[in-house]
Structure formats: structure tokens, C-alpha cells
Amino acid sequence: MSHVSTAELVEQLEREDEHYAEVLSEDSVRAEVARFPNPAPKTPHREDELYFIISGSGTVHVGEETYSVEDGDVVYVERGREHDFVDIEEEITALVIFADTEESVIDRTS
């Protein structure tokens, strides 16, 4: 089990003027806290991604679709899809989960 304070990670990002901080990295899942706007080049990832918007607001492009986002929203991005946060009204801080795409149910025999 791991426990991490996202509030502490957000403070770390601000203090160190960084855009990403790793929350955890395991074989089946990775997570980080990220801030947008972010000047790093955007490239599609090999894993499915889930963005939980901790704070901020703006617009996200996922493939050909565009959505407004704000605190508490969740954005799902399939692996390989182009995506980026744009038209940011208030800096966006998000918990980003990179999920392994293997079957998630363990075969249980009674």
C-alpha cells in the first residue's frame, strides 16, 4: 500500500516550479500530479489515461473532441489519442493515472 498527499505534491510543484511530480509507479499503474499549461511537447501515450482535475479550469482537446473542464471533472484519454489542455482560464492541476490495459479481474476459483 502507498499513501501520498496530493496537497503536498501540489505544494512541491509550486515550490520547485515543476510541471510533474510522480505519485507512484508500479507495473500495472502509474500516477502523477501535473500542472497545465505545460511547455513540454505533447505526444500520445501507450497507456490509457485518466485525468482528475484537482483545481483550475479551461478546455481539453481529446482527438477531435473538445470539452470544458473544471474542479472535480474527470477526462479519459484512450492510448494513442492526441490530447492537450488549451484555453486555460485558471492553472489546471490534475492527478493523472496511466493504466495498464491488461484484463483487470483476477480469476478467482472458489
C-alpha positions as CSV (number, residue, x, y, z in Angstrom):
1,M,0.0,0.0,0.0
2,S,1.1,3.5,-0.7
3,H,-0.2,6.8,0.7
4,V,0.7,10.2,-0.8
5,S,-0.7,13.6,0.0
6,T,-1.7,15.3,-3.3
7,A,-1.7,18.6,-1.4
8,E,2.0,18.1,-0.5
9,L,2.8,17.2,-4.1
10,V,1.0,20.3,-5.4
11,E,3.0,22.4,-3.0
12,Q,6.2,20.7,-4.2
13,L,5.3,21.5,-7.8
14,E,4.8,25.2,-7.0
15,R,7.9,25.4,-4.7
16,E,10.2,23.8,-7.3
17,D,8.4,25.4,-10.3
18,E,7.9,22.0,-11.9
19,H,5.0,20.7,-14.1
20,Y,5.0,17.0,-13.0
21,A,5.6,15.0,-9.8
22,E,5.4,11.3,-9.6
23,V,2.8,9.9,-7.2
24,L,3.6,6.2,-7.7
25,S,5.0,3.8,-10.3
26,E,4.1,0.1,-10.4
27,D,3.9,-2.5,-13.2
28,S,0.2,-2.1,-13.7
29,V,-0.4,1.6,-12.9
30,R,1.5,4.9,-12.8
31,A,0.3,8.2,-11.3
32,E,1.5,11.8,-11.2
33,V,0.3,15.2,-10.3
34,A,0.6,17.6,-13.3
35,R,0.1,21.4,-13.9
36,F,-1.1,23.0,-17.1
37,P,-0.2,25.0,-19.1
38,N,2.9,22.9,-19.7
39,P,5.5,23.9,-22.3
40,A,6.7,20.3,-22.8
41,P,5.9,18.8,-26.3
42,K,2.6,16.8,-26.2
43,T,2.7,13.2,-27.5
44,P,0.1,10.4,-27.2
45,H,0.9,7.8,-24.6
46,R,0.9,4.0,-24.8
47,E,-1.4,3.6,-21.8
48,D,-5.0,4.7,-21.3
49,E,-5.0,7.9,-19.2
50,L,-7.4,9.3,-16.6
51,Y,-7.2,13.0,-15.6
52,F,-8.9,14.0,-12.3
53,I,-9.0,17.8,-12.3
54,I,-8.0,18.9,-8.7
55,S,-8.2,22.6,-9.5
56,G,-8.4,25.1,-12.3
57,S,-10.4,25.4,-15.5
58,G,-10.0,25.5,-19.2
59,T,-10.6,23.3,-22.3
60,V,-9.2,19.9,-23.2
61,H,-8.9,18.5,-26.7
62,V,-9.1,14.7,-27.0
63,G,-8.8,13.6,-30.6
64,E,-11.4,15.6,-32.5
65,E,-13.5,16.4,-29.4
66,T,-13.3,19.5,-27.1
67,Y,-14.6,19.8,-23.5
68,S,-14.6,22.5,-20.9
69,V,-13.1,21.3,-17.6
70,E,-13.1,22.5,-14.0
71,D,-12.5,21.2,-10.5
72,G,-13.7,17.7,-10.0
73,D,-14.1,16.8,-13.6
74,V,-12.6,13.5,-15.0
75,V,-11.2,13.2,-18.5
76,Y,-10.5,9.8,-20.1
77,V,-8.0,9.5,-22.9
78,E,-7.6,6.3,-24.8
79,R,-4.0,5.2,-25.5
80,G,-2.6,6.7,-28.7
81,R,-5.0,9.6,-28.8
82,E,-3.8,13.2,-29.3
83,H,-4.7,15.4,-26.3
84,D,-3.9,18.7,-24.6
85,F,-5.2,21.3,-22.3
86,V,-5.8,24.7,-24.0
87,D,-7.6,28.0,-23.4
88,I,-6.6,27.7,-19.7
89,E,-8.6,30.2,-17.7
90,E,-7.1,29.2,-14.3
91,E,-3.9,27.0,-14.0
92,I,-5.1,23.3,-14.1
93,T,-3.7,20.8,-11.5
94,A,-4.6,17.2,-12.2
95,L,-4.0,13.8,-10.9
96,V,-3.1,11.7,-13.9
97,I,-3.4,7.9,-13.9
98,F,-1.7,5.9,-16.6
99,A,-3.4,2.5,-16.6
100,D,-2.1,-0.8,-17.9
101,T,-4.6,-2.2,-20.5
102,E,-4.4,-5.8,-19.4
103,E,-7.5,-7.6,-18.0
104,S,-8.2,-6.2,-14.5
105,V,-10.2,-9.0,-13.0
106,I,-8.2,-11.7,-11.3
107,D,-9.6,-15.2,-12.0
108,R,-10.9,-16.4,-8.6
109,T,-11.8,-20.0,-8.1
110,S,-13.9,-21.0,-5.2
